[in-house]
């Protein structure tokens, strides 16, 4: 099965997590979610133990792979921080994946 990379952005973490749940049902994998304002070096100083999956992500994705920075759930004082999501999607499900992202409130790039 050919996998294609898809990038999207969301204004809230909840929107991104909703999209992750639905994309997992399309057999998407290798999810990576990060705060858009983190910059290139975001999360690079985290130790292996600190960068483990959140309980929610683990329960939603089962054995799918997801990378997420520890700071995702923290508040920076911004009302609507932006979150970026990168995911590998089966090529035959790409249009459905784009629709899922749009319906969850995200934008594909």
N, CA, C and O of each residue as an XYZ file, in Angstrom:
436
protein
N       0.846     -1.165      0.000
C       0.000      0.000      0.000
C       0.898      1.236      0.000
O       1.757      1.379      0.869
N       0.703      2.122     -0.962
C       1.476      3.354     -1.054
C       0.970      4.362     -0.032
O      -0.231      4.610      0.074
N       1.910      4.943      0.722
C       1.569      5.940      1.724
C       2.075      7.296      1.256
O       3.184      7.405      0.734
N       1.263      8.327      1.443
C       1.626      9.691      1.089
C       1.594     10.544      2.344
O       0.740     10.345      3.209
N       2.508     11.483      2.451
C       2.561     12.376      3.600
C       1.565     13.518      3.411
O       1.421     14.063      2.317
N       0.886     13.864      4.495
C      -0.093     14.947      4.476
C       0.198     15.857      5.658
O       0.410     15.378      6.772
N       0.211     17.162      5.427
C       0.436     18.134      6.490
C      -0.794     19.001      6.642
O      -1.418     19.398      5.658
N      -1.141     19.293      7.902
C      -2.310     20.122      8.175
C      -2.050     20.974      9.401
O      -1.158     20.679     10.196
N      -2.830     22.028      9.552
C      -2.735     22.859     10.749
C      -4.136     23.041     11.331
O      -5.139     23.025     10.618
N      -4.163     23.213     12.651
C      -5.408     23.364     13.399
C      -5.239     24.491     14.399
O      -4.128     24.749     14.863
N      -6.324     25.160     14.735
C      -6.216     26.240     15.718
C      -6.258     25.724     17.150
O      -5.838     26.433     18.064
N      -6.757     24.498     17.374
C      -6.767     23.945     18.732
C      -6.261     22.505     18.737
O      -6.309     21.808     17.724
N      -5.782     22.084     19.887
C      -5.337     20.705     20.050
C      -6.508     19.741     19.918
O      -6.346     18.644     19.383
N      -7.680     20.132     20.395
C      -8.861     19.270     20.319
C      -9.238     18.973     18.874
O      -9.608     17.844     18.551
N      -9.148     19.975     18.002
C      -9.431     19.761     16.581
C      -8.446     18.762     15.981
O      -8.831     17.867     15.229
N      -7.179     18.929     16.321
C      -6.148     18.028     15.797
C      -6.375     16.606     16.290
O      -6.239     15.657     15.517
N      -6.719     16.445     17.565
C      -6.955     15.108     18.110
C      -8.181     14.455     17.486
O      -8.195     13.243     17.267
N      -9.215     15.253     17.196
C     -10.391     14.708     16.517
C     -10.003     14.169     15.141
O     -10.438     13.088     14.742
N      -9.187     14.927     14.427
C      -8.733     14.482     13.111
C      -7.893     13.212     13.225
O      -8.026     12.311     12.397
N      -7.033     13.129     14.235
C      -6.190     11.943     14.437
C      -7.052     10.708     14.626
O      -6.775      9.660     14.042
N      -8.097     10.824     15.440
C      -9.001      9.679     15.679
C      -9.608      9.184     14.371
O      -9.645      7.982     14.106
N     -10.083     10.124     13.558
C     -10.736      9.745     12.305
C      -9.730      9.259     11.262
O     -10.026      8.334     10.505
N      -8.560      9.863     11.214
C      -7.538      9.443     10.259
C      -7.034      8.039     10.580
O      -6.682      7.282      9.675
N      -6.998      7.694     11.852
C      -6.568      6.345     12.240
C      -7.506      5.297     11.650
O      -7.072      4.197     11.309
N      -8.783      5.630     11.529
C      -9.739      4.681     10.946
C      -9.535      4.517      9.441
O     -10.022      3.552      8.853
N      -8.816      5.456      8.811
C      -8.497      5.357      7.385
C      -7.159      4.645      7.174
O      -6.633      4.629      6.061
N      -6.611      4.061      8.234
C      -5.336      3.331      8.209
C      -4.138      4.254      8.028
O      -3.093      3.843      7.526
N      -4.305      5.510      8.446
C      -3.184      6.441      8.452
C      -2.254      6.064      9.601
O      -2.682      5.435     10.569
N      -0.978      6.450      9.493
C      -0.037      6.170     10.568
C       1.059      7.226     10.598
O       1.030      8.188      9.831
N       2.031      7.035     11.497
C       3.150      7.958     11.694
C       2.666      9.383     11.935
O       3.097     10.320     11.264
N       1.769      9.534     12.897
C       1.228     10.829     13.268
C       2.298     11.635     14.015
O       3.005     11.098     14.868
N       2.407     12.916     13.689
C       3.282     13.822     14.432
C       2.525     15.132     14.617
O       2.166     15.802     13.648
N       2.289     15.482     15.881
C       1.556     16.691     16.192
C       2.455     17.583     17.038
O       3.081     17.124     17.993
N       2.513     18.875     16.675
C       3.334     19.808     17.438
C       2.737     21.198     17.385
O       1.974     21.537     16.481
N       3.099     21.985     18.364
C       2.674     23.374     18.411
C       3.384     24.130     17.291
O       4.604     24.031     17.159
N       2.649     24.872     16.496
C       3.227     25.576     15.350
C       4.190     26.668     15.791
O       5.132     26.977     15.062
N       3.986     27.255     16.947
C       4.833     28.342     17.422
C       6.124     27.846     18.036
O       6.942     28.651     18.481
N       6.325     26.538     18.071
C       7.514     25.982     18.702
C       8.777     26.176     17.909
O       9.862     26.132     18.488
N       8.695     26.385     16.637
C       9.881     26.585     15.825
C      10.583     25.273     15.508
O      10.119     24.199     15.892
N      11.690     25.372     14.815
C      12.428     24.204     14.358
C      12.937     23.356     15.507
O      12.955     22.129     15.410
N      13.351     23.994     16.597
C      13.979     23.271     17.699
C      12.964     22.766     18.725
O      13.362     22.247     19.768
N      11.685     22.904     18.461
C      10.656     22.558     19.426
C      10.758     21.117     19.892
O      10.713     20.197     19.075
N      10.893     20.912     21.177
C      10.888     19.579     21.748
C      12.180     18.816     21.616
O      12.248     17.664     22.043
N      13.207     19.407     21.045
C      14.426     18.645     20.804
C      15.203     18.344     22.071
O      16.046     17.446     22.064
N      14.952     19.059     23.156
C      15.697     18.844     24.391
C      14.985     17.897     25.348
O      15.454     17.685     26.466
N      13.865     17.326     24.930
C      13.141     16.397     25.777
C      13.862     15.055     25.830
O      14.398     14.579     24.829
N      13.863     14.464     27.001
C      14.457     13.131     27.105
C      13.470     12.109     26.575
O      12.291     12.419     26.403
N      13.933     10.895     26.313
C      13.069      9.838     25.790
C      11.872      9.576     26.682
O      10.767      9.360     26.184
N      12.069      9.591     27.992
C      10.970      9.332     28.926
C       9.936     10.446     28.887
O       8.744     10.192     29.060
N      10.386     11.687     28.659
C       9.461     12.816     28.649
C       8.676     12.937     27.360
O       7.684     13.665     27.317
N       9.086     12.254     26.320
C       8.406     12.397     25.036
C       7.505     11.202     24.712
O       7.210     10.945     23.545
N       7.073     10.480     25.735
C       6.208      9.321     25.506
C       4.803      9.756     25.092
O       4.432     10.917     25.265
N       4.036      8.835     24.553
C       2.665      9.128     24.112
C       1.778      9.488     25.290
O       1.941      8.960     26.390
N       0.851     10.378     25.053
C      -0.141     10.661     26.077
C      -1.083      9.468     26.182
O      -1.201      8.681     25.242
N      -1.743      9.335     27.303
C      -2.672      8.210     27.489
C      -3.779      8.247     26.436
O      -4.163      7.204     25.906
N      -4.291      9.430     26.133
C      -5.363      9.551     25.137
C      -4.885      9.084     23.772
O      -5.558      8.294     23.110
N      -3.726      9.570     23.351
C      -3.201      9.180     22.036
C      -2.979      7.687     21.959
O      -3.313      7.052     20.959
N      -2.413      7.124     23.015
C      -2.146      5.685     23.019
C      -3.442      4.893     22.925
O      -3.511      3.895     22.208
N      -4.471      5.335     23.646
C      -5.724      4.589     23.616
C      -6.437      4.737     22.280
O      -7.116      3.812     21.834
N      -6.290      5.891     21.638
C      -6.956      6.115     20.354
C      -6.258      5.410     19.202
O      -6.907      4.915     18.281
N      -4.944      5.369     19.258
C      -4.190      4.888     18.112
C      -3.742      3.445     18.218
O      -3.310      2.868     17.221
N      -3.831      2.848     19.387
C      -3.402      1.465     19.544
C      -1.967      1.300     19.121
O      -1.080      1.918     19.710
N      -1.707      0.481     18.112
C      -0.331      0.250     17.694
C       0.106      1.165     16.546
O       1.176      0.956     15.974
N      -0.702      2.175     16.198
C      -0.249      3.177     15.233
C       0.830      4.014     15.899
O       0.870      4.111     17.126
N       1.691      4.612     15.117
C       2.796      5.369     15.674
C       2.456      6.845     15.698
O       1.970      7.384     14.704
N       2.706      7.511     16.827
C       2.485      8.947     16.935
C       3.620      9.569     17.725
O       4.020      9.054     18.769
N       4.138     10.685     17.218
C       5.148     11.445     17.937
C       4.483     12.734     18.372
O       3.855     13.416     17.562
N       4.616     13.073     19.644
C       4.043     14.317     20.132
C       4.961     14.906     21.186
O       5.504     14.184     22.022
N       5.130     16.192     21.145
C       5.968     16.850     22.131
C       5.233     16.936     23.452
O       4.005     17.014     23.479
N       5.966     16.922     24.537
C       5.409     16.948     25.879
C       4.607     18.210     26.141
O       3.661     18.173     26.928
N       4.952     19.324     25.512
C       4.320     20.606     25.793
C       2.952     20.782     25.165
O       2.335     21.826     25.376
N       2.443     19.829     24.409
C       1.177     20.034     23.704
C       0.034     20.452     24.615
O      -0.779     21.291     24.228
N      -0.046     19.897     25.801
C      -1.158     20.200     26.688
C      -0.954     21.424     27.536
O      -1.852     21.782     28.299
N       0.177     22.086     27.445
C       0.437     23.238     28.289
C      -0.089     24.507     27.657
O      -0.321     24.567     26.449
N      -0.275     25.520     28.487
C      -0.816     26.786     28.017
C       0.289     27.819     27.943
O       1.129     27.898     28.840
N       0.296     28.604     26.893
C       1.304     29.646     26.735
C       0.697     31.035     26.878
O       1.388     32.031     26.668
N      -0.577     31.119     27.230
C      -1.238     32.403     27.347
C      -1.940     32.812     26.061
O      -2.709     33.773     26.065
N      -1.700     32.123     24.986
C      -2.378     32.415     23.728
C      -3.755     31.766     23.766
O      -3.909     30.661     24.287
N      -4.759     32.451     23.212
C      -6.097     31.875     23.218
C      -6.213     30.682     22.269
O      -6.787     29.659     22.644
N      -5.690     30.787     21.069
C      -5.811     29.730     20.075
C      -4.462     29.406     19.450
O      -4.201     29.797     18.312
N      -3.608     28.703     20.172
C      -2.329     28.347     19.553
C      -2.556     27.403     18.380
O      -3.485     26.595     18.397
N      -1.724     27.504     17.384
C      -1.861     26.647     16.209
C      -1.085     25.354     16.415
O      -0.016     25.349     17.026
N      -1.629     24.266     15.903
C      -0.998     22.961     15.973
C      -0.822     22.422     14.563
O      -1.715     22.532     13.723
N       0.340     21.840     14.321
C       0.614     21.204     13.030
C       0.527     19.699     13.185
O       0.941     19.142     14.201
N      -0.010     19.054     12.181
C      -0.119     17.599     12.158
C       0.476     17.104     10.849
O       0.136     17.595      9.773
N       1.360     16.133     10.955
C       1.897     15.444      9.791
C       1.530     13.979      9.934
O       1.670     13.402     11.012
N       1.064     13.383      8.862
C       0.579     12.006      8.920
C       0.811     11.332      7.574
O       0.766     11.978      6.527
N       1.058     10.033      7.612
C       1.141      9.246      6.380
C      -0.210      8.590      6.139
O      -0.757      7.931      7.023
N      -0.740      8.774      4.942
C      -2.082      8.304      4.587
C      -1.978      7.390      3.368
O      -1.219      7.680      2.443
N      -2.737      6.282      3.356
C      -2.758      5.459      2.136
C      -3.204      6.313      0.950
O      -4.133      7.111      1.069
N      -2.541      6.142     -0.188
C      -2.835      6.996     -1.345
C      -4.307      6.947     -1.749
O      -4.872      7.957     -2.168
N      -4.928      5.771     -1.623
C      -6.332      5.659     -2.022
C      -7.291      6.353     -1.045
O      -8.471      6.518     -1.358
N      -6.800      6.761      0.132
C      -7.641      7.435      1.122
C      -7.315      8.922      1.244
O      -7.823      9.591      2.143
N      -6.484      9.440      0.362
C      -6.025     10.831      0.480
C      -7.174     11.834      0.438
O      -7.208     12.750      1.261
N      -8.098     11.695     -0.476
C      -9.217     12.643     -0.556
C     -10.089     12.584      0.695
O     -10.526     13.620      1.196
N     -10.343     11.382      1.201
C     -11.115     11.246      2.437
C     -10.370     11.895      3.596
O     -10.985     12.544      4.442
N      -9.053     11.726      3.641
C      -8.243     12.307      4.707
C      -8.317     13.830      4.672
O      -8.431     14.470      5.718
N      -8.254     14.406      3.489
C      -8.375     15.860      3.364
C      -9.744     16.345      3.862
O      -9.846     17.390      4.505
N     -10.775     15.582      3.559
C     -12.130     15.932      4.001
C     -12.239     15.828      5.523
O     -12.855     16.687      6.154
N     -11.653     14.793      6.118
C     -11.654     14.620      7.574
C     -10.986     15.830      8.236
O     -11.509     16.378      9.207
N      -9.849     16.234      7.717
C      -9.123     17.370      8.282
C      -9.955     18.645      8.180
O     -10.037     19.419      9.134
N     -10.562     18.855      7.036
C     -11.410     20.036      6.847
C     -12.603     20.037      7.802
O     -12.927     21.066      8.395
N     -13.250     18.893      7.947
C     -14.416     18.798      8.825
C     -14.044     18.977     10.301
O     -14.873     19.409     11.102
N     -12.811     18.649     10.657
C     -12.354     18.809     12.034
C     -11.914     20.257     12.316
O     -11.588     20.600     13.452
N     -11.908     21.094     11.277
C     -11.551     22.501     11.454
C     -10.120     22.823     11.049
O      -9.613     23.902     11.354
N      -9.467     21.888     10.361
C      -8.079     22.093      9.965
C      -7.942     22.519      8.518
O      -8.914     22.564      7.765
N      -6.703     22.830      8.149
C      -6.369     23.192      6.777
C      -5.227     22.322      6.304
O      -4.228     22.171      7.007
N      -5.362     21.747      5.117
C      -4.284     20.958      4.523
C      -3.282     21.876      3.846
O      -3.635     22.937      3.331
N      -2.025     21.448      3.856
C      -0.954     22.231      3.223
C      -0.287     21.410      2.156
O       0.642     21.885      1.502
